[in-house]
Amino acid sequence: MYDTTPLEKKAFLKAAQTSQSIIRSTPLIECRVPYKNEIAHWEFDNWDISLSTTEGLYKEPRKGTMIDLIEFISNKTGFDKYLLHEILEQYRRWK
């Protein structure tokens, strides 16, 4: 649930400045996922996908198209495909 109470302009601008200064120049999505008998760390970082487990670090091959990538990330994280598309397209434009 989001609080939609209007902010004073000064508070809004301060929050916007803080937010824009911490946005990375490359995409990063992290989550914990079940893996065998443990919880592993799954990561999409700077267009690379990896899974970190107690057995080691596993790199995923790059996905063919943006649609393939979005489908893969959505299946792994449960994130909305439209949202992923909008965000990743913005990062692609920034490359």
C-alpha positions as a Markdown table, in Angstrom:
| # | Residue | x | y | z |
|---|---|---|---|---|
| 1 | Met | 0.0 | 0.0 | 0.0 |
| 2 | Tyr | 1.4 | 3.4 | -0.9 |
| 3 | Asp | 0.8 | 6.6 | 0.9 |
| 4 | Thr | -0.5 | 9.1 | -1.6 |
| 5 | Thr | -0.7 | 12.1 | 0.7 |
| 6 | Pro | 0.7 | 15.1 | -1.2 |
| 7 | Leu | 4.2 | 16.3 | -0.2 |
| 8 | Glu | 5.4 | 19.8 | 0.1 |
| 9 | Lys | 7.5 | 20.6 | -3.0 |
| 10 | Lys | 10.7 | 21.0 | -1.0 |
| 11 | Ala | 10.4 | 17.5 | 0.5 |
| 12 | Phe | 9.5 | 16.1 | -2.9 |
| 13 | Leu | 12.5 | 17.7 | -4.6 |
| 14 | Lys | 14.8 | 16.5 | -1.8 |
| 15 | Ala | 13.5 | 12.9 | -2.1 |
| 16 | Ala | 13.8 | 13.1 | -5.9 |
| 17 | Gln | 17.4 | 14.2 | -5.7 |
| 18 | Thr | 18.3 | 11.5 | -3.2 |
| 19 | Ser | 16.6 | 8.9 | -5.4 |
| 20 | Gln | 18.3 | 9.9 | -8.6 |
| 21 | Ser | 21.7 | 9.9 | -7.0 |
| 22 | Ile | 21.4 | 6.3 | -6.0 |
| 23 | Ile | 20.0 | 4.9 | -9.3 |
| 24 | Arg | 22.7 | 2.7 | -10.9 |
| 25 | Ser | 23.7 | 3.1 | -14.5 |
| 26 | Thr | 23.2 | -0.7 | -15.0 |
| 27 | Pro | 20.3 | -2.8 | -13.9 |
| 28 | Leu | 20.4 | -4.9 | -10.8 |
| 29 | Ile | 17.8 | -7.4 | -9.6 |
| 30 | Glu | 18.5 | -9.7 | -6.7 |
| 31 | Cys | 16.4 | -12.3 | -4.9 |
| 32 | Arg | 16.6 | -15.4 | -2.8 |
| 33 | Val | 15.4 | -18.6 | -4.5 |
| 34 | Pro | 15.1 | -22.2 | -3.4 |
| 35 | Tyr | 17.9 | -24.4 | -4.7 |
| 36 | Lys | 18.2 | -28.1 | -3.7 |
| 37 | Asn | 18.3 | -28.0 | 0.2 |
| 38 | Glu | 19.2 | -24.3 | 0.5 |
| 39 | Ile | 18.2 | -20.8 | -0.3 |
| 40 | Ala | 20.5 | -19.4 | -3.1 |
| 41 | His | 21.2 | -15.9 | -4.2 |
| 42 | Trp | 19.9 | -15.2 | -7.7 |
| 43 | Glu | 21.1 | -12.0 | -9.5 |
| 44 | Phe | 20.6 | -10.1 | -12.7 |
| 45 | Asp | 23.5 | -7.6 | -12.7 |
| 46 | Asn | 24.7 | -5.5 | -15.6 |
| 47 | Trp | 22.9 | -7.8 | -18.1 |
| 48 | Asp | 24.5 | -10.9 | -16.6 |
| 49 | Ile | 22.6 | -13.6 | -14.7 |
| 50 | Ser | 24.1 | -15.7 | -12.0 |
| 51 | Leu | 23.1 | -18.1 | -9.1 |
| 52 | Ser | 25.3 | -18.2 | -6.0 |
| 53 | Thr | 25.0 | -21.4 | -4.0 |
| 54 | Thr | 27.1 | -23.2 | -1.4 |
| 55 | Glu | 28.3 | -25.3 | -4.3 |
| 56 | Gly | 29.6 | -22.3 | -6.2 |
| 57 | Leu | 28.7 | -19.5 | -8.6 |
| 58 | Tyr | 26.8 | -20.5 | -11.7 |
| 59 | Lys | 26.6 | -18.1 | -14.7 |
| 60 | Glu | 23.5 | -18.3 | -17.0 |
| 61 | Pro | 24.1 | -17.9 | -20.7 |
| 62 | Arg | 22.8 | -14.6 | -22.1 |
| 63 | Lys | 19.3 | -14.6 | -23.3 |
| 64 | Gly | 18.6 | -14.1 | -27.0 |
| 65 | Thr | 16.2 | -11.2 | -27.1 |
| 66 | Met | 14.8 | -8.7 | -24.6 |
| 67 | Ile | 11.5 | -10.6 | -24.6 |
| 68 | Asp | 13.4 | -13.8 | -23.7 |
| 69 | Leu | 15.2 | -12.0 | -20.9 |
| 70 | Ile | 12.0 | -10.4 | -19.6 |
| 71 | Glu | 10.2 | -13.8 | -19.6 |
| 72 | Phe | 13.2 | -15.4 | -17.8 |
| 73 | Ile | 13.4 | -12.7 | -15.1 |
| 74 | Ser | 9.6 | -12.6 | -14.6 |
| 75 | Asn | 9.5 | -16.4 | -14.2 |
| 76 | Lys | 12.4 | -16.3 | -11.7 |
| 77 | Thr | 11.2 | -13.3 | -9.6 |
| 78 | Gly | 7.5 | -13.0 | -10.2 |
| 79 | Phe | 7.9 | -9.4 | -11.4 |
| 80 | Asp | 5.4 | -8.0 | -13.8 |
| 81 | Lys | 6.5 | -8.4 | -17.4 |
| 82 | Tyr | 5.3 | -4.9 | -18.4 |
| 83 | Leu | 7.2 | -3.3 | -15.6 |
| 84 | Leu | 10.4 | -5.2 | -16.4 |
| 85 | His | 10.0 | -4.2 | -20.1 |
| 86 | Glu | 9.7 | -0.5 | -19.3 |
| 87 | Ile | 12.6 | -0.6 | -16.8 |
| 88 | Leu | 15.0 | -2.7 | -19.0 |
| 89 | Glu | 14.2 | -0.6 | -22.1 |
| 90 | Gln | 15.2 | 2.5 | -20.2 |
| 91 | Tyr | 18.5 | 0.9 | -19.1 |
| 92 | Arg | 19.1 | -0.2 | -22.7 |
| 93 | Arg | 18.6 | 3.4 | -23.9 |
| 94 | Trp | 21.2 | 4.5 | -21.3 |
| 95 | Lys | 23.9 | 2.1 | -22.6 |
